[in-house]
Structure formats: structure tokens, C-alpha cells
Amino acid sequence: MNMSYEYEPKRFNIPSGSYFPDFRIDSAYIEVKGQMREDARQKIEEFRAHYPDEVLVLIDTPMYRQIEREFKSRIPEWE
């Protein structure tokens, strides 16, 4: 769709270790979670608490399915 993005663009230090958001598009970080495990939930909460000025968009399963319905036919090699 001619959008530029970065994959795992930056490492953030959080109390439980490191956190690498999946993507950055413009000034927002994107995290895609098909199934939310407790360790992932904890990292996201720590990231938001320690980096409140960073924008993190969480794409969970319902949101992913909605995006898939809208864009799958327009994006080659949709997984």
C-alpha cells in the first residue's frame, strides 16, 4: 500500500527486560498480538508506564480480523 514502516525499530528497556514493538509507522509503534499471553501483556503495560509519550497501537485478534477483512484482497501475500 506504499506505506513506509520499520520492523522492530527500537529496543526499549523496561523492568522485566527489553521490549521491541513490532513496527513503527510514522510516529506510532504497532504491536500485533493474535493471542495475548500474560508475559506480553506485562511488557506492554510496562512500556506504556515507562514511555508515556510514545504512541503504541495494540492490534489484538478482533482488530486484526477486521483489518484482514478490509485489506486482505488488496495486499499481495497477506499471511
C-alpha atoms as one frame of an Amber mdcrd trajectory, in Angstrom:
protein
   0.000   0.000   0.000   3.049   2.209  -0.473   3.418   2.913   3.238   6.851
   3.031   4.730   7.417   1.233   8.009  10.191  -0.173  10.152  10.181  -3.672
  11.616  11.178  -3.891  15.314  12.736  -0.441  15.013  13.867   0.176  18.561
  14.653  -1.580  21.817  13.067  -0.157  24.953  14.341  -1.004  28.428  11.553
  -1.990  30.809  11.661  -3.539  34.307  11.143  -7.095  33.013  13.845  -6.766
  30.318  13.574  -5.457  26.772  10.598  -4.623  24.614  10.656  -4.389  20.833
   7.369  -3.124  19.337   6.652  -4.962  16.084   6.548  -1.951  13.752   6.797
   1.795  13.558   4.644   3.682  11.085   5.182   7.418  11.161   5.455   8.279
  14.862   3.373   5.364  16.203   4.557   1.965  17.324   2.388  -1.004  16.382
   2.149  -4.272  18.323   0.303  -7.188  16.696  -0.936  -9.877  19.081  -3.003
 -12.766  17.819  -3.100 -14.341  21.243  -2.266 -12.242  24.289  -0.117 -14.114
  26.775   0.408 -12.753  30.278   4.116 -12.003  29.705   3.270  -9.959  26.603
   0.540  -8.084  28.478   3.041  -7.253  31.232   5.604  -5.916  28.733   3.003
  -3.726  27.059   1.862  -2.334  30.409   5.461  -1.650  31.461   6.207   0.038
  28.141   3.177   2.307  28.475   4.061   3.155  32.096   7.727   3.940  31.386
   7.306   5.612  27.977   4.044   7.584  28.278   4.953   9.934  25.431   5.283
   7.085  22.907   2.203   6.074  20.935   1.591   2.318  20.979  -1.278   0.847
  18.986  -2.206  -2.677  20.005  -3.740  -4.799  17.275  -5.456  -7.689  19.027
  -7.295 -10.592  17.403 -10.637  -8.823  16.781  -8.904  -5.768  15.298  -6.620
  -7.966  13.181  -9.634  -9.830  11.752 -11.309  -6.520  10.910  -8.187  -5.273
   9.128  -7.873  -8.610   7.347 -11.435  -8.412   6.029 -10.837  -4.923   4.689
  -7.345  -5.260   3.213  -6.532  -8.929   2.502  -7.715  -8.759  -1.097  -5.598
  -5.635  -1.740  -2.318  -6.763  -0.158  -0.297  -9.403  -2.004   0.967 -12.286
   0.128  -1.246 -11.459   3.112  -0.430 -14.043   5.742
